[in-house]
Amino acid sequence: MEILGATLRVCVDDLETAIPFYERLAGGSAQRFERGGVEVAAIGCFLLMSGPPAELEVLRKVSATIAVKDVDDTHRVLTELGAHIVAGPIASPAGRNLIALHPDGSIYEYVDRNPS
């Protein structure tokens, strides 16, 4: 399993207000998409999310998004290490992903850029 980097997940009340701040902070432009009723803006190492409170409550439980070279390999390694795969691997707008519950109780999303 090869980890390529991590993205900080930030739930915000107003995406339109938050985007200019994070664009200036990260020195880049927002890449926007929607998934399951949640509006998302990826800006540098930040993933801003805004949407219905019930959806954001679930998203807040995921500590970070970790970019990996291959989700299938990551699935194998996590399983061998005793992690519980909560969801995936499935296709997402950013690539294939999975959600894993680590033995210590932490929850992370792992995503690759490989097409489904």
Secondary structure, DSSP 8 states (H G I E B T S, - for coil): --EEEEEEEEE-S-HHHHHHHHHHHHTS--EEEEETTEEEEEETTEEEEE--HHHHHHHTT--EEEEES-HHHHHHHHHHTT-EEEEEEEEETTEEEEEEE-TTS-EEEEE-----
